[in-house]
Amino acid sequence: MLHAQAGDVREAQRRELIETGARKEVVMMMPVVFLILPVTVVTGWVT
């Protein structure tokens, strides 16, 4: 009984960690998409 509950808690923590990581990945990509990529495209377009 206790072993099964411990497994459930570990699985829930693992799932929460993966979801948090996925959200942070999206947040980290925002500066790339909105700052670095446009500068690269404009620089390539101008020259």
C-alpha positions in Angstrom: 0.0 0.0 0.0 2.6 2.5 1.1 4.9 1.4 -1.8 2.2 2.1 -4.3 1.5 5.6 -2.8 5.2 6.4 -2.9 5.3 5.4 -6.6 2.3 7.6 -7.3 3.9 10.6 -5.6 7.1 10.1 -7.6 5.2 9.9 -10.8 3.3 13.0 -10.1 6.5 14.9 -9.2 8.1 13.7 -12.4 5.1 14.8 -14.5 5.1 18.2 -12.8 8.8 18.6 -13.4 8.5 17.8 -17.1 5.6 20.2 -17.5 7.5 23.0 -15.8 10.5 22.3 -18.0 8.3 22.5 -21.1 6.9 25.9 -20.0 10.4 27.3 -19.3 11.6 26.1 -22.7 8.9 28.2 -24.4 9.8 31.2 -22.3 13.5 30.8 -23.2 12.7 30.7 -26.9 10.8 34.0 -26.8 13.9 36.2 -26.9 15.3 34.2 -29.8 12.1 34.5 -31.8 11.4 38.2 -31.1 14.9 39.7 -30.8 17.7 37.6 -32.4 15.8 36.2 -35.4 14.4 39.6 -36.6 17.8 41.2 -36.3 19.3 38.4 -38.3 16.6 38.6 -41.0 16.8 42.4 -41.2 20.6 42.4 -41.4 20.5 39.8 -44.1 17.9 41.7 -46.0 19.7 45.1 -45.9 23.0 43.7 -47.1 
